[in-house]
Amino acid sequence: MLLSNQPSQSELFLRSLVFTIGQAISTIVFAFGGLCLAPFSFTQRYGFLIQWGRVNFWLLKKICNLDFRVQGFEHIPLGPAVVFCKHQSAWETIALQRIFPPQIWVLRKSLLWIPFFGWGLALLDPIAIDRKAGRKALNQIIEQGKQRLEAGRWVVVFPEGTRMPPGEMGKFKVGGASLAQATGYPVIPVAHNAGYFWPKRGFIKYPGIIDVIIGPMIETKEKTVDEINQAAYSWVAETMKLIDPPSNDR
């Protein structure tokens, strides 16, 4: 939900600049702190590094007047699952740490090469794939995803594969569904409209309240990869119509 009284563009730019500086400083601090914890367990590293997200959400709220609300906490099971999250913004990559239990992400290997930010990601045991690797990348998702799930960690995937502009849905790729089908762990779909407030490749952070909706658990046992993807896609697409209607419906 966008706020009715928007600041001027110059004020939005200034606020976004201050936030970006704060985000950069916090990234450097937590990256170095995380490196000091490299010899320690995943739980200890994770507990420290997710505080980076808390700091940045505080900065977003105080500087950019941007907050969020979540519906559907009751759909989060006690055990680990595979999260299928709508991909619109950099925002959700931070937010999911605040919403779900300890987790790892399926992501592009190239993200680990980003100074400071990539170092922090590497310390959180992600499944870092080369998208051009085809079957090898798919096998990696299944093998490493199974290990993470059996260790009690949640696995987060962005099935569209890339951030989509508001009002658009991308085709779901098979990696996440293949992992869920191979392991029998359930899928939890997530919809949100963060792209309005923190646009893809956008510098300006707009004030308002981001809506996040967690969907009912999708059982994956005895389902095919296509059936899992279709169930998740249908729920996300229908829910997005409520909080992020298609462009031609606005």
C-alpha positions in Angstrom: 0.0 0.0 0.0 1.5 3.3 -1.1 1.1 6.2 1.2 -1.3 8.9 0.0 1.1 11.8 0.7 4.3 11.1 -1.2 7.4 13.2 -0.5 8.9 15.2 -3.4 11.3 13.4 -5.8 14.3 15.3 -4.3 13.3 14.2 -0.8 12.8 10.6 -1.9 16.3 10.7 -3.6 17.9 12.1 -0.5 16.3 9.6 1.8 17.2 6.7 -0.5 20.8 8.0 -0.7 21.1 8.0 3.1 19.6 4.5 3.3 22.0 3.3 0.7 25.0 4.7 2.5 23.8 3.1 5.7 23.2 -0.2 4.0 26.7 -0.2 2.5 28.3 0.5 5.9 26.3 -2.2 7.6 27.2 -4.7 4.8 30.9 -4.0 5.3 30.7 -4.3 9.1 28.7 -7.6 9.0 30.9 -9.0 6.3 34.0 -8.6 8.4 32.2 -9.8 11.5 31.0 -12.8 9.6 34.4 -13.7 8.4 35.6 -13.8 12.0 32.9 -16.3 12.7 33.8 -18.5 9.7 35.3 -21.3 11.9 32.1 -21.5 13.9 28.9 -23.4 13.2 26.2 -22.5 10.7 23.8 -21.7 13.5 26.2 -19.2 15.1 27.1 -17.6 11.7 23.5 -17.4 10.7 22.4 -15.9 14.1 24.9 -13.1 13.6 24.5 -12.4 9.9 20.7 -12.1 9.9 21.1 -9.1 12.2 22.2 -7.3 9.1 18.6 -7.7 7.8 17.2 -6.3 11.1 19.5 -3.3 10.8 18.5 -2.6 7.2 14.8 -2.9 8.0 15.2 -0.4 10.8 16.9 1.9 8.4 14.2 1.5 5.8 11.5 2.3 8.4 13.2 5.2 9.9 14.8 6.8 6.8 12.5 5.8 4.0 9.3 5.3 5.9 8.9 1.8 4.4 7.5 -1.0 6.4 5.8 -4.4 5.8 3.0 -6.6 7.1 2.6 -10.3 6.8 -0.5 -12.5 6.5 -0.5 -16.3 6.8 1.9 -17.0 9.6 -0.4 -19.9 10.5 0.6 -21.7 7.2 4.3 -22.0 8.3 4.8 -25.7 9.4 7.0 -26.8 12.3 9.5 -28.6 10.1 11.5 -27.4 7.1 10.0 -26.8 3.7 10.8 -25.3 0.3 9.7 -21.7 0.0 8.6 -20.5 -3.5 8.8 -16.7 -3.3 7.6 -14.2 -5.8 10.6 -12.3 -7.1 10.2 -8.5 -7.7 12.9 -6.7 -5.7 16.0 -7.0 -3.6 13.7 -6.4 -0.6 12.4 -10.0 -0.3 15.9 -11.4 -0.1 16.3 -9.6 3.2 12.7 -10.0 4.4 12.5 -13.8 4.2 15.2 -14.0 7.0 12.7 -12.1 9.2 9.7 -14.2 8.3 10.9 -17.9 8.1 13.1 -20.1 10.3 16.9 -20.5 9.5 17.2 -20.9 5.8 19.5 -21.1 2.8 18.9 -19.8 -0.7 19.3 -21.1 -4.2 21.1 -18.3 -6.0 23.4 -17.4 -8.9 27.0 -18.3 -8.2 28.1 -14.8 -9.5 26.4 -13.2 -6.4 29.2 -14.6 -4.3 31.7 -12.6 -6.2 30.3 -9.3 -5.0 32.7 -7.7 -2.4 31.4 -7.8 1.2 27.8 -8.8 0.3 28.9 -11.9 -1.5 31.2 -12.9 1.4 28.3 -12.8 3.8 26.2 -14.9 1.5 29.0 -17.5 1.2 29.0 -17.9 5.0 25.4 -18.9 4.9 25.9 -22.1 2.9 23.8 -21.2 -0.1 23.2 -23.5 -3.1 25.2 -21.4 -5.6 24.5 -22.5 -9.2 25.7 -21.7 -12.6 22.5 -21.1 -14.6 24.2 -22.2 -17.8 25.1 -25.6 -16.4 21.7 -27.1 -17.2 21.3 -30.7 -15.8 24.4 -30.3 -13.6 22.8 -27.2 -11.9 19.5 -29.1 -11.4 21.3 -32.1 -9.8 23.2 -29.7 -7.6 19.9 -28.1 -6.3 18.5 -31.6 -5.6 21.6 -33.0 -3.9 22.6 -30.0 -1.8 18.9 -29.1 -1.1 18.3 -32.5 0.3 21.3 -32.1 2.6 20.1 -28.7 3.8 16.6 -29.9 4.4 17.7 -33.0 6.3 19.8 -30.7 8.5 16.7 -28.8 9.4 17.2 -25.8 7.3 14.6 -24.3 5.0 15.4 -23.8 1.3 14.3 -20.6 -0.4 13.9 -20.5 -4.2 12.7 -17.8 -6.5 11.1 -20.0 -9.2 10.8 -17.2 -11.7 14.6 -17.0 -11.8 14.8 -13.3 -12.2 13.0 -10.2 -10.7 9.8 -9.4 -12.6 8.3 -5.9 -12.8 5.1 -5.2 -10.9 2.0 -6.6 -12.6 3.9 -9.4 -14.4 4.4 -13.1 -13.6 7.4 -15.1 -15.0 7.3 -18.8 -15.8 8.3 -21.0 -12.9 11.5 -22.9 -13.5 11.8 -26.6 -12.5 14.6 -26.4 -9.9 12.6 -25.8 -6.8 9.8 -28.2 -7.8 12.3 -30.9 -8.6 13.9 -30.6 -5.2 10.5 -30.8 -3.5 9.4 -33.7 -5.6 12.6 -35.6 -5.0 12.6 -35.1 -1.2 8.9 -35.0 -0.4 9.2 -31.8 1.6 6.3 -29.4 1.3 6.2 -26.2 -0.6 5.2 -22.9 1.0 4.3 -20.2 -1.7 4.8 -16.5 -0.9 3.4 -13.5 -2.7 4.3 -9.8 -2.1 4.3 -6.4 -3.8 7.7 -5.1 -2.9 8.4 -4.1 -6.5 6.2 -1.0 -6.1 8.4 0.3 -3.3 11.9 -1.0 -4.1 11.8 -1.4 -7.9 14.1 -3.7 -9.8 17.3 -1.8 -10.6 15.6 1.2 -8.9 17.4 3.5 -6.6 14.4 5.3 -5.0 12.8 3.5 -2.1 9.1 4.7 -1.8 7.3 5.0 1.5 4.4 2.7 2.3 3.6 -0.8 3.6 4.6 -3.9 1.6 2.1 -6.7 1.7 3.4 -10.2 2.2 1.1 -13.2 2.0 2.1 -16.7 2.9 0.0 -19.4 1.2 -1.2 -22.8 2.4 1.3 -25.6 2.4 1.4 -27.6 -0.8 2.1 -31.3 -0.3 4.5 -32.7 -2.8 4.4 -36.4 -2.2 3.0 -38.4 -5.2 3.0 -35.2 -7.3 5.0 -34.6 -10.4 7.3 -31.7 -10.9 4.8 -30.0 -13.2 1.9 -30.5 -10.7 4.0 -28.9 -7.9 4.9 -26.0 -10.1 1.4 -25.5 -11.3 -0.1 -25.5 -7.8 2.4 -23.0 -6.6 2.2 -20.8 -9.7 -1.6 -20.7 -9.6 -1.7 -19.7 -5.9 0.9 -17.0 -6.4 -0.7 -15.6 -9.6 -4.2 -15.4 -8.0 -2.9 -13.8 -4.9 -0.8 -11.3 -6.8 -4.0 -10.1 -8.5 -5.1 -8.9 -5.0 -2.0 -7.0 -4.0 -0.3 -6.4 -7.4 -2.9 -6.4 -10.2 -1.7 -6.9 -13.8 -0.7 -3.7 -15.6 -3.8 -3.7 -17.9 -6.1 -4.0 -14.8 -4.9 -0.8 -13.1 
